Amino acid sequence: MIDISSFRDTIALYNKHGWELTRLLLAGEPSDELLAIIGEVPVQQWKLDAAWFTRVSKPNTTTWELRYLGTSPIALVSVVTDDTDLEQELTFQQEKLLEMMSRKRTSEPAKNGTS
């Protein structure tokens, strides 16, 4: 579940630097409070909580950043041109994030003292 206060802070930070929230990926159902924050931004069900932010970087080029919204923030960046297969690139980055988070979880020590 997304921490609403942290999410507001994240959006504010990205907005300050010219980024716009473009898509929200959620592992569960969005709360009414979350929906009020994001407005018309599309929400997709996914395996993790993450957000896609975008900004124009150069003419005919958009930078997309996938930000993991969990306790250990991670971001992956893609710079796409007008002739890039956008959905294929975004899917690739989402799979890459899943792989990174899976490796991170398996490398973390057990919290209950067992192995």
Stockholm file with secondary structure:
# STOCKHOLM 1.0

chainA/1-115         MIDISSFRDTIALYNKHGWELTRLLLAGEPSDELLAIIGEVPVQQWKLDAAWFTRVSKPNTTTWELRYLGTSPIALVSVVTDDTDLEQELTFQQEKLLEMMSRKRTSEPAKNGTS
#=GR chainA/1-115 SS CCCHHHHHHHHHHHHHTTCEEEEEEESSCCCHHHHHHHTTCCEEECSSCEEEEEEEEETTEEEEEEEECSSSCCEEEEEEETTSCHHHHHHHHHHHHHHHHHHHHHHSCCTTSCC
#=GC SS_cons         CCCHHHHHHHHHHHHHTTCEEEEEEESSCCCHHHHHHHTTCCEEECSSCEEEEEEEEETTEEEEEEEECSSSCCEEEEEEETTSCHHHHHHHHHHHHHHHHHHHHHHSCCTTSCC
//
